[in-house]
Amino acid sequence: MTEGTVTEPAYVEGLQQHLRSRATTADVRAVKVGKDPLRVVERCIEHRGADRRKGTPYDHYVCLVDVDRHGTLERAIARAEQEGILLLISNLKFEVWLRWHASSRRSVLTSRQLDAELQALGLLAGKRLSPRFPFPSWEQAHRIAHQADPALTAGRMGPDPSTAMPVLVDLMRGEHPDA
């Protein structure tokens, strides 16, 4: 589940095509509940329940959320942990992960500065991924994310900038994190 309705789903789907893993499939669902991480987790719980009732549950349920200075982030973390959902938090926002596909810079930026840098790097056009997005650079982004936050894990807000996206990448590659 993603709070983002454009960039995050396009990235996950594009990475899945790039990885071509036969062992895993990511089903991306953008939940249109605004940017409230608790509501994203609650919607994920609802989808998981529906999947179970249909007899088609997934092995893992993952939510991608941004920090965005939400008042409900701590409650979202607690609820996701209670429910066994992997809550992957990006600080300041998901675009930090995209940045690391083309740049090793880990400087703190405002949201507007980060957007401008992604445009300058040719990674985004508005909120849409560039048709030439460098998916093969996921390993670089993975390495930089771990350098930025050595304690990187699901259900934890790391420093600014940071992201727990490597947890999802590892799942998509058939590796199971200890989350």
HELIX and SHEET records of a PDB file:
HELIX    1   1 THR A    7  LEU A   19  1                                  13    
HELIX    2   2 PRO A   37  LYS A   54  1                                  18    
HELIX    3   3 LEU A   73  GLU A   83  1                                  11    
HELIX    4   4 GLU A   95  ARG A   99  1                                   5    
HELIX    5   5 SER A  111  ALA A  120  1                                  10    
HELIX    6   6 PHE A  135  SER A  137  5                                   3    
HELIX    7   7 TRP A  138  ALA A  148  1                                  11    
HELIX    8   8 MET A  165  MET A  172  1                                   8    
SHEET    1   A 3 VAL A  62  ASP A  66  0                                        
SHEET    2   A 3 LEU A  86  ASN A  91  1                                        
SHEET    3   A 3 SER A 162  THR A 163 -1                                        
SHEET    1   B 2 LEU A 124  ALA A 125  0                                        
SHEET    2   B 2 ARG A 128  LEU A 129 -1                                        
END                                                                             
